[in-house]
Amino acid sequence: MNRMKILLSMLAGLLVLAMTPHVSMAAPTMRPSLDAGSTDSVGIEFKVAYEEGVYALYMRSNVTPDGLNLTLTSQVTIKVPHAGDGSRFTVADLQNLVAGTEWAQTSRVDAPREDANADYISFTVTFTDGDHRVYQWAEGQEIKLFTFANEGACLGSVSLMENGDTFNNARNSANTNPGNQIDVLGIDNDNAYLGNYGSAADCGARTQPDEESMLNKIFMPLIQQ
């Protein structure tokens, strides 16, 4: 993400706080910056799931941020199977689930040289009311941010791009910046994104009824008179 945009977002967030009564402006306690993926790292993990016919994007923090708890910027990149125009994965009906936020598709690269079997779709967030406190991150608490549908064919598993993906570098063939990213005041990292959790979202997977639901069903024999 552009550093100037981050700084402007930070100023906007601080301005909102300054104009809001009874809000403490104490500086956040500094944390050591740790490498993403380390078992000692603090930050936020991302998840994509397939639920009731739509894809859902979740985030989960492993720490309660110190101080302000302001989310400045964030970007999420999913990786979908590549297909021709007739079956192409196409994002539709994006629904924002937290008031005051607006996620939108902002970048797409189909079948780059690094992985010709995949398309990369990126989403970024804006804070429509200027309030960067709407995501009150807390240790272990999952937040469902937005959902979206696919107008194209069911092509198989959809996943979040991993840090080690060959397309995830500053000199990729499309000259884009697809990295997953989140910047939160109170988590002292330039990028608080730690990695992904959960399994890939598979539109073709059948949801099996759980054992409790099956036990609660009563099957009555057919009685002929």
KOLMIKOL-931144 format. One record per atom (N, C-alpha, C, O, CB): residue in one letter; y, z, x. Coordinates in steps of 0.02 Angstrom, whole numbers, plus 32768, in hexadecimal, padded with zeros to 4 digits. Glycine has a CB too. Layout:
% KOLMIKOL-931144
AYZX...
***
This chain:
% KOLMIKOL-931144
M7FC58000802AM800080008000M803E8000802CM803D801C8063M8000803D7FD0N80757FE18015N80B37FDE803BN80D180238043N80DB80478012N80E47FAF8019R80E080368082R80F98079808FR813C8086806CR814980BE8056R8101808580DAM816780528067M81A7805A8045M819C806C7FFBM81C180957FE0M81D0801A804AK816A804D7FDCK815C805E7F96K814780A67F8FK815980C87F60K812580307F7AI811F80BE7FC0I810A81047FBEI814681337FC3I814B81647F9EI80D981127FF7L817581237FF1L81B0814D7FF9L81DB814C7FBBL81F581807FA6L81D881368034L81E381117F9CL820B810D7F5EL81EA81357F26L820C81577F00L821480C47F49S81A781317F22S818481577EEFS818C81A27EFAS819481C87ECBS813981447EEEM818A81B67F3AM819381FC7F4AM81D882157F34M81DE824A7F17M818A82087F95L820C81EC7F42L825081FF7F2EL825582047EE2L827682317EC8L828381CD7F49A823481D57EBFA823681D77E75A821582167E5BA822E82367E2DA821481997E57G81DC82277E79G81B982637E63G81E182A27E6FG81E382CE7E44G817682697E85L820082A77EAAL822982E27EB9L826682E67E8BL827B831D7E79L824082E07F02L828282AC7E79L82BB82AC7E4BL82A782C77E07L82CC82ED7DE8L82D782657E44V826B82B37DEFV825282CC7DAFV824C83187DB2V825F833B7D83V820E82AD7D9DL823083327DE9L8228837A7DEFL826C839D7DEFL827483D27DD1L8202838A7E2EA829C837F7E13A82DE839F7E18A830083A37DD4A832783D17DC8A830A83787E48M82F183747DA8M831183727D66M82EA839A7D32M830183A17CF9M8318832B7D4ET82AF83B57D45T828683D97D15T828D84247D20T8284843B7D59T823C83C47D1BP829E844C7CEDP82A884947CF6P826784B87D05P823184A17CF2P82C884B27CB9H826C84F17D29H8234851E7D35H81FD84FE7D5EH81C385107D56H821885367CF4V820E84CF7D8AV81DD84B17DB6V81EB84C87DFDV822284BE7E16V81DE84647DB0S81BB84E57E1ES81C384FC7E62S81C784C17E91S81A084927E8CS818B852B7E77M81F784C47EC1M81FE848E7EF1M81E684A47F36M81FA84887F69M824784787EF5A81BA84D67F37A81A084EE7F77A817A84B67F9AA815584907F7AA8173852B7F6DA818284B37FDCA815F847F8002A8115848B8002A810084C58004A817A847B8049P80EC84557FFFP80A4845E8000P808C84798043P80AA846A8077P8081841D7FEFT805684A08041T803784B7807ET8015847C80A1T7FF384558081T800484EF8070M8020847680E2M8005843E8106M7FBA84478114M7FA5847E8125M802A84338148R7F938412810BR7F4C8412811AR7F4083E48155R7F6683B4815FR7F2283FC80DCP7F0C83F1817CP7EFD83C381B3P7EE483818198P7EBD837F8169P7EC983E181E2S7EFA834A81B6S7EE2830881A3S7E9C82FE81BFS7E92830781FBS7F1282D081BBL7E6D82EC8195L7E2782E481AAL7E0F829F819BL7E2A827D8170L7DFB83178186D7DDE828981BFD7DC3824681B6D7D9F82408173D7D79826D8160D7D93823481EFA7DAB8208814FA7D8981FC8110A7D3E81F8811CA7D2881DB814EA7DA281BB80EEG7D18821680F0G7CCF821580F7G7CB58253811AG7C7982618116G7CBB81D8811DS7CE08279813BS7CCA82B7815BS7CB982EB8126S7CD982ED80F2S7D0182D2818AT7C8783138133T7C7483468103T7CAA837B80FCT7CAB83A180CBT7C3283678118D7CD9837E812CD7D0F83AE8129D7D4F8390810BD7D8183B38105D7D1E83C9816ES7D4D835180F9S7D89833080DFS7D9C834C809AS7D7183608074S7D7E82E580DBV7DDC834B808DV7DF3835C804AV7E14831E802DV7E3382F78051V7E268398804BG7E0C83147FECG7E2A82D97FCDG7E0982C97F8BG7DF082F57F68G7E25829E7FFBI7E0A82897F7AI7DF782727F37I7DC4823A7F3DI7DCB820C7F66I7E35825A7F10E7D90823E7F14E7D5C820B7F10E7D6481E27ED1E7D7F81FA7E9FE7D16822C7F12F7D4D81A37ED3F7D5381757E9BF7D0D81667E7FF7CDB816A7EA2F7D7681347EB0K7D0B81557E3EK7CCC81417E1EK7CDA810B7DEAK7D0C810F7DC6K7CA8817E7DFEV7CAD80DA7DE5V7CAE80AA7DAEV7C6C80B07D88V7C3780B57DA7V7CBA80617DC7A7C7080B07D46A7C3580B77D1CA7C3880847CE4A7C6D806B7CD2A7C3080FF7D00Y7BFD80767CC7Y7BF980497C8DY7BE580747C51Y7BAE808F7C50Y7BC7800E7C99E7C1280787C20E7C0880A57BE7E7C1A80827BA6E7C53806D7B9DE7C3180E47BF0E7BEA807E7B79E7BF680637B36E7C19801F7B38E7C4780127B12E7C1F80947B0EG7C037FF57B65G7C1A7FB07B67G7C5A7FA47B8FG7C727F6B7B91G7C267F9A7B23V7C757FD77BAEV7CB07FCE7BD8V7CA67FF27C1BV7C7B801D7C22V7CF07FE97BB4Y7CD07FDF7C4BY7CCF80007C8CY7D0480377C8CY7D3A802F7C70Y7CDC7FCD7CC5A7CF3806F7CACA7D2080A87CAFA7D2B80BC7CF7A7CFD80BD7D1FA7D0480E47C86L7D6980CC7D08L7D7B80E07D4BL7D8C812A7D4BL7DB781417D25L7DB780B67D66Y7D6A81507D76Y7D7481987D7CY7D8B81A97DC3Y7D8081837DF2Y7D3381BE7D6BM7DAD81E37DC9M7DBB82007E0AM7DAD824A7E07M7DB2826A7DD3M7E0581F37E20R7D9A82657E41R7D8882AC7E46R7DA082C87E89R7D8F82AD7EBER7D3B82B77E3DS7DC782FD7E87S7DDF831D7EC4S7DAE83537EDAS7D9083757EB0S7E25833A7EB9N7DA7835C7F1BN7D7E83937F34N7DA983CD7F4BN7D9183FB7F6DN7D52837C7F6DV7DE983CC7F39V7E1884017F4CV7E4E84047F17V7E6083D27EF8V7E3683F47F92T7E6A84407F0DT7EA584477EE4T7EE284407F11T7EEB84697F3ET7EA6848C7EBEP7F0B840D7F08P7F4384017F36P7F74843C7F38P7F7E845F7F06P7F6983C37F21D7F9084467F72D7FC4847A7F7AD800684607F5FD801484247F61D7FCB848E7FC5G802F848D7F46G8074847D7F37G807E844D7EFDG806A845B7EC5G809484607F73L809C84137F0CL80B883E97ED8L808383C57EADL808D83BD7E71L80E483B67EF7N804C83B07ECBN8017838C7EA7N8033834E7E86N802983427E4AN7FF783BA7E72L805683257EADL807382E67E95L804982AB7EAEL803B82A67EE9L80BD82DE7EADT803582807E80T801282427E93T8047820C7E9CT806981F97E6CT7FDC822D7E5EL804D81F27ED9L808281C27EE7L806B817B7ED9L808D81577EB3L809781C77F30T803481667EF5T801A81227EEBT7FCE81247EEAT7FAF81547F02T803480F27F22S7FB080F07ECES7F6780EA7ED1S7F5380A27EC4S7F73807E7E9DS7F4681197E9DQ7F1E808E7EE5Q7EFF804C7EDBQ7EB480537EDAQ7E97807A7F00Q7F15801A7F14V7E95802E7EADV7E4C802E7EA5V7E357FE67EA9V7E517FBA7E88V7E35804F7E62T7E017FD97ED1T7DE57F957ED6T7D9B7F967EC4T7D737FBB7EE2T7DEF7F797F1DI7D8A7F6E7E93I7D437F677E80I7D287F267E9DI7D4D7EF77EAEI7D3B7F677E33K7CE67F257EA3K7CC37EEB7EBFK7C917ED37E8AK7C657EF87E76K7C9F7EFC7F02V7C997E957E74V7C6F7E7B7E3EV7C497E3D7E57V7C617E1C7E85V7C997E697DFFP7C0F7E2D7E39P7BEB7DF17E4EP7C147DB27E40P7C347DAC7E0CP7BA87DED7E29H7C137D847E6FH7C387D457E67H7C117D167E3AH7BD47D137E3CH7C457D247EACA7C367CF07E11A7C177CBE7DE5A7C4A7C887DD7A7C867C907DE4A7BFE7CDF7DA2G7C327C4F7DBCG7C5E7C187DABG7C8A7C297D70G7C857C5E7D52G7C357BDA7D9BD7CB87BFA7D60D7CEA7C077D2CD7CCC7C1B7CE9D7CE87C467CC7D7D147BCA7D22G7C947BFE7CD6G7C777C0E7C95G7C5E7C557C8EG7C5D7C707C57G7C407BDF7C87S7C4A7C737CC6S7C2D7CB77CC4S7C577CE97CEBS7C447D237CF0S7BE77CB67CE0R7C8F7CD47D05R7CB87CFD7D32R7CCA7D417D14R7CDD7D457CD9R7CF87CD87D44F7CC37D757D3BF7CD77DB87D26F7D227DB87D1AF7D497DA97D47F7CC27DEE7D5BT7D377DC87CDDT7D7D7DC67CCAT7D927E077CA9T7D777E197C74T7D8C7D8B7C9BV7DC07E2A7CC8V7DD77E6A7CADV7DFE7E5F7C6DV7E2A7E347C69V7E037E8F7CE1A7DEF7E877C3AA7E117E827BF9A7E177EC87BDBA7DF27EF67BEDA7DEB7E527BC9D7E467ECF7BADD7E4E7F0C7B85D7E517F4B7BB0D7E2C7F7B7BA3D7E157F117B52L7E7B7F4B7BE2L7E827F867C0CL7EA67FBD7BE5L7EDC7FB27BCAL7EA87F757C4EQ7E877FF87BE2Q7EA180307BBCQ7EB1806A7BEBQ7E8580847C0CQ7E7080467B84N7EF1807E7BEDN7F0480B77C15N7EF880F77BEEN7F0B80FC7BB3N7F4F80B27C2AL7ED881287C0EL7EC081637BEAL7EEA81A27BF7L7EDE81D67BD7L7E7981707BFCV7F19819F7C25V7F4481D97C32V7F8C81C47C22V7FA681947C3FV7F3E81F17C7DA7FAB81E97BF5A7FEF81D87BE0A801F81D77C1CA801B82027C48A8008820A7BABG804B81A67C1CG807C81A17C52G806581797C8DG808881747CBFG808F81E47C68T8029815B7C88T800F81317CBFT7FFF80EC7CA4T7FEE80E37C6AT7FD181517CDFE800480BB7CD0E7FF280767CBEE7FD080557CF9E7FEF80437D2BE8031804E7CA9W7F8E804D7CF2W7F6780287D24W7F677FDE7D10W7F637FCD7CD5W7F1F80447D29A7F6B7FB37D42A7F6A7F6B7D35A7F477F477D6EA7F477F5E7DA8A7FB37F507D2DQ7F277F0F7D5DQ7F0A7EE57D91Q7F427EC47DB9Q7F6C7EA27D9CQ7ED97EB07D73T7F437ECF7DFAT7F7A7EB57E23T7F637E857E59T7F8D7E657E79T7F9E7EEF7E43S7F227E7F7E63S7F0A7E517E97S7EC27E3E7E88S7E9B7E657E6DS7F0F7E727EDER7EB17DFF7E9AR7E6D7DE87E93R7E5F7DB47EC8R7E887D877ED4R7E617DCA7E4CV7E267DBB7EE9V7E0F7D8A7F1BV7DC77D797F0BV7D9B7DA57F0DV7E187DA57F64D7DB97D3A7EFDD7D767D247EEBD7D527D087F29D7D6D7CDE7F4DD7D787CF07EB3A7D157D1F7F33A7CE87D057F66A7D0A7CFA7FAAA7D0A7CC27FC3A7CCB7CC37F4EP7D277D2F7FC7P7D467D268008P7D117D18803DP7CD57D218032P7D6E7D65801CR7D277D028076R7CFA7CF080ACR7CCE7D2C80C0R7C947D2380D4R7D217CD780E9E7CEA7D6880BBE7CC47DA380D0E7C887DB180A3E7C567DCC80BBE7CF17DDF80CFD7C8B7D9E8063D7C537DA58035D7C5C7D727FFCD7C7E7D807FCBD7C4E7DEE8018A7C3D7D398005A7C457D027FD4A7C217D107F93A7C287CEA7F63A7C2D7CC17FF2N7BF97D457F8FN7BD47D557F52N7BFA7D877F26N7BDF7D9E7EF3N7B907D717F64A7C367D997F3AA7C5A7DCD7F15A7CA37DBA7F09A7CC07D937F2FA7C577E0E7F3CD7CBF7DD67ED4D7D067DD27EC5D7D227E197ECAD7D017E4A7EB8D7D147DB37E7EY7D5F7E1E7EE4Y7D807E5F7EEDY7DBD7E637EBFY7DE97E397EC2Y7D957E6A7F38I7DBE7E977E95I7DF47E9F7E64I7E157EE27E70I7DF37F167E70I7DD97E997E1BS7E577EE27E7AS7E7C7F1F7E88S7EA97F327E4ES7EC67F077E2DS7EA57F177EC8F7EAF7F747E43F7EDA7F907E0FF7F097FC27E31F7EF57FE67E5FF7EB07FB37DD6T7F477FC57E1BT7F767FF87E32T7F97801A7DF7T7F987FFF7DC0T7FAB7FD87E61V7FB180567E03V7FCE807E7DCEV801980837DD5V803480857E0CV7FB080C47DCDT803B80847D9CT808280967D99T808980D07D69T806080D97D3BT80AF80597D83F80BD80F77D73F80C881327D49F810381227D1BF813D81257D2FF80D781737D74T80F381117CDET812480F27CB0T815D81217C9ET819481097C8FT810180DB7C72D815181637C9FD818681927C8ED81A581B07CCDD81D081DC7CC8D816A81CA7C62G819181987D08G81AB81B37D46G818F81F77D59G81A782167D88G81F581B77D41D815D820E7D34D814182517D40D810182487D69D80CE82327D50D813282767CFDH8104825A7DA9H80CB82527DD6H809D828F7DD5H807082957DFFH80E482467E1CR80A882BC7DA5R807D82F87DA0R804882F17D6AR802383217D5DR80A883357D91V804282B87D4BV801482B27D12V7FCB82BD7D24V7FA482D47CFBV801C826E7CF2Y7FB882AC7D62Y7F7582BC7D7AY7F7882FF7D9EY7F8B83027DD8Y7F5982837DA9Q7F6583347D7CQ7F6583757D9BQ7F2083817DBAQ7EF3839D7D9BQ7F7783AE7D68W7F1A836A7DF9W7EDA836E7E1BW7EC583B77E25W7EEE83E17E37W7EDC834A7E5EA7E8583C47E1AA7E6884067E25A7E2283FD7E41A7DFF83CE7E2FA7E6884307DE4E7E0E842A7E6BE7DCE84247E8DE7D94841C7E5BE7D8B84457E2FE7DC384627EB9G7D6E83E67E65G7D3183DB7E3DG7D3D83BE7DF8G7D0C83B17DD5G7D0D841A7E37Q7D7C83B47DE4Q7D8A839B7DA1Q7D91834F7DA2Q7DBA83347DC7Q7DC983BC7D84E7D6A832D7D79E7D6B82E57D74E7D9E82CE7D41E7DA582EC7D0BE7D2582CA7D61I7DC382997D51I7DF4827D7D23I7DE182357D14I7DD5820D7D42I7E3D82817D40K7DDE82247CD4K7DD081DF7CBFK7E1481BC7CB8K7E3C81CF7C8DK7DA781DC7C7BL7E2081897CE1L7E62816B7CE5L7E6C81307CB7L7E9E812D7C93L7E7081567D2BF7E3D81007CB7F7E4580C57C8DF7E0280A47C82F7DD280B07CA6F7E7880937CACT7DFF80797C4FT7DC480517C41T7DD980087C3BT7E137FF87C2FT7DA180697C00F7DA87FDC7C43F7DB57F957C39F7D737F727C28F7D3D7F8A7C36F7DD57F757C79A7D7A7F397C08A7D407F117BF5A7D3B7ED37C21A7D697EC37C46A7D457EFD7BAAN7D037EB17C1CN7CF87E727C3EN7CEF7E3B7C0BN7CC07E3E7BE3N7CBA7E767C6EE7D1B7E0A7C0BE7D167DD27BDCE7CE17DA07BF1E7CCB7D787BC8E7D597DAF7BD6G7CCB7DA27C2FG7C9A7D747C48G7C537D8C7C3BG7C487DB97C12G7CA37D687C91A7C247D6D7C5DA7BDE7D7E7C54A7BCD7DBF7C79A7BEF7DD37CA8A7BB17D457C6DC7B967DDF7C62C7B7C7E197C85C7B5A7DFF7CC4C7B267DDE7CBFC7B4B7E437C58L7B757E0E7CFEL7B5E7DF17D3DL7B357E227D67L7B1A7E0F7D9AL7B987DD77D65G7B327E617D51G7B0F7E937D78G7B3D7ECC7D8BG7B6E7EDB7D68G7AF17E747DB7S7B2F7EEC7DC2S7B527F297DD6S7B997F1C7DEDS7BA87EED7E11S7B2C7F4C7E0CV7BC67F487DD7V7C0B7F4A7DEDV7C137F8B7E14V7BFE7FC07DFDV7C3E7F467DB1S7C327F877E4FS7C397FC27E79S7C807FC87E91S7CA87F997E8CS7C087FC07EB4L7C9180017EADL7CD0800A7ED0L7CC87FF37F17L7C947FFE7F36L7CE880537ECDM7CFB7FD27F32M7CF87FBD7F77M7CF17FF97FA4M7D12802C7F9AM7D367F937F89E7CC67FF37FD6E7CBC80298007E7CEB80208042E7D027FE98050E7C73802A801EN7CF980578064N7D24805480A0N7D09802380D4N7D2F800180F6N7D2B809980BFG7CC6802080DAG7CA87FF6810CG7C9D7FAE80F8G7C807F88811EG7C6880128120D7CB57F9A80BDD7CAD7F5580A6D7CD07F2580D7D7D077F3380EED7CCA7F4D805FT7CB07EEE80E5T7CCB7EBF8116T7D0E7EA180FFT7D367E8B8129T7C9A7E878123F7D1B7EA080BEF7D5A7E8580A4F7D927EB880ABF7DCD7EA680A6F7D527E70805CN7D817EF780B5N7DB27F2C80B6N7DCF7F3480FCN7DC17F648120N7D937F6F809FN7DF87F048110N7E1C7F0A814FN7E5E7EE4814BN7E667EB78122N7DF07EEF818AA7E8B7EF88176A7ECF7EDD8173A7ED37E938185A7F067E738178A7EFD7F0481A0R7E9F7E7881A3R7EA07E3181B6R7E697E0B8192R7E497DDF81AFR7E977E2B8201N7E5F7E1B8152N7E2C7DF6812CN7E427DAF811FN7E7C7D9D812AN7E1C7E1A80EAS7E147D878107S7E217D3F80FFS7E567D3080CAS7E737CF980CAS7DE27D1C80EDA7E647D60809DA7E957D558068A7ED97D748078A7F087D6E8052A7E7C7D708026N7EDD7D9780B1N7F1B7DB980C4N7F337DEA808FN7F6F7DEE8080N7F517D8680D3T7F047E0F8073T7F157E418040T7F067E87805AT7EE87E8F8090T7EED7E347FFFN7F1B7EB98034N7F0E7EFF8045N7EE67F1E800CN7F037F3E7FE0N7F507F268051P7EA37F15800BP7E7C7F297FD1P7E657F717FD2P7E447F877FA4P7E407EFE7FCCG7E767F988005G7E597FDA800EG7E6680097FD4G7E9C800A7FB7G7E737FF9804BN7E3380317FC3N7E3C80677F93N7E6B809A7FB1N7E6780AB7FECN7DF780887F7FQ7E9980B47F87Q7ECE80DE7FA2Q7EE9810D7F6CQ7EEE80FA7F32Q7F0780B47FBEI7EFA81497F81I7F2081777F55I7F4881A67F82I7F2E81C07FB3I7EF0819F7F25D7F8681B07F70D7FB481D97F98D7FCB82127F6BD7FED82067F38D7FF081B07FB4V7FBA82507F7DV7FCA828B7F55V7FEF82BE7F80V7FD582D37FB3V7F8A82AA7F36L802C82D07F6BL804E83077F8DL802983487F7DL801F835A7F43L8099830C7F77G8015836A7FB2G7FEC83A67FAAG7FA8839C7FCBG7F8483CC7FD8G7FE383B87F61I7F97835D7FD8I7F5C834C8001I7F788327803EI7F8E82EE8038I7F2683217FD9D7F7783488077D7F9C833080B0D7F7782F980D5D7F638301810FD7FAB836980E0N7F6C82C180B4N7F50828580D2N7F7B824A80BCN7F95824A8084N7F05827A80BED7F84821880E7D7FA781DC80D2D7F8281BA8098D7FA1819D806CD7FAF81AB810CN7F4081BF809AN7F1681A58065N7EE181D98055N7EB681E6807FN7EF681608079A7EE481F68019A7EB6822B8007A7E7382117FEDA7E4782397FDAA7ED682577FD3Y7E6B81CF7FEAY7E2B81B27FD4Y7DF481C38006Y7DF981B58041Y7E3181657FCBL7DBE81E27FECL7D8681F78016L7D4C81C68015L7D2A81BC8047L7D6D823A8001G7D4081A77FDCG7D06817B7FD3G7CF481797F89G7D1B818D7F5EG7CCB81947FFEN7CB881617F7BN7CA281577F36N7C6881857F26N7C4281997F52N7C8D810E7F2AY7C6281977EE6Y7C2981BE7ED0Y7C0A819D7E93Y7C2881717E74Y7C3E82087EC0G7BCE81B37E82G7BAB81937E4AG7B8A81527E61G7B91813E7E9AG7BDA81867E10S7B6881327E33S7B4680F37E41S7B6F80B87E27S7BA080C27E04S7AFF80F27E23A7B5A807B7E39A7B7D80407E21A7B79803B7DD5A7B4B80557DB6A7B6080007E42A7BAA80187DB8A7BAD80107D6FA7B897FD07D5DA7B9F7F997D6FA7BF7800E7D55D7B527FD67D39D7B277F9C7D29D7B2A7F8E7CDFD7B107FB57CB6D7ADF7FA97D40C7B487F567CCCC7B4E7F447C85C7B0A7F327C66C7B037F327C29C7B7D7F097C7DG7AD87F247C90G7A967F117C77G7A677F4B7C6FG7A307F437C55G7A787EDF7CA3A7A7C7F867C87A7A4F7FC07C83A7A4A7FD97C3CA7A7C7FDC7C18A7A677FF87CB2R7A0F7FEA7C29R7A0380077BE6R7A0A80527BEAR79EE80727C17R79BE7FF37BCBT7A30806F7BBCT7A3880B77BBBT79FC80D67B98T79EF80C87B5ET7A7980CB7B97Q79D781017BBDQ799C81227BA1Q79B181607B7AQ79DA81877B92Q796A81337BD8P7995816B7B3EP79A581A87B1AP798C81E57B40P795681E47B5DP798681A77AD3D79B5821A7B40D79A082557B64D7969827A7B3FD796082717B02D79DB82847B71E794582A57B63E790B82C77B46E791E82F37B0CE78F982F67ADAE78E882F17B7BE795783157B10E796C83417ADAE7978831A7A9AE796683317A64E79AB83677AEDS799782DF7AA0S79A382B67A64S796282A17A44S795D82A07A07S79CD82787A76M793182907A6DM78F0827B7A52M78CE82B57A2EM78B082AC79F9M78C382617A8AL78D382F17A4BL78B2832B7A2CL78D2833E79EAL78B2835A79BEL78B483667A5BN7914832E79E4N7937834179A7N79298311796DN793B831F7934N7981834279B4K790982D9797CK78F982A97947K78B882BD7925K788782D17946K78F382617964I78B682B978E4I787B82CB78BDI7860828A789EI78848267787BI788B83017885F7821827B78ACF7802823F7892F77D482537859F77A382787863F77DB821978CAM77E2823C781DM77BA824B77E3M7788821477D6M779B81DA77D5M77E6825677A5P7748822577CBP771681F277BEP772281D27779P773D81F1774CP76D0820F77C1L770E81947773L771381717734L76DC81897706L76A181837717L77108124773FI76EE81A476CCI76BC81BF769DI76B7818E7663I76E881807640I76CF82077683Q767C81757659Q767181487622Q7655816F75E6Q7628819875EEQ7641810F7636Q7670816275ABQ76588184756FQ762B81567547Q761281697512Q7694819B7544
***
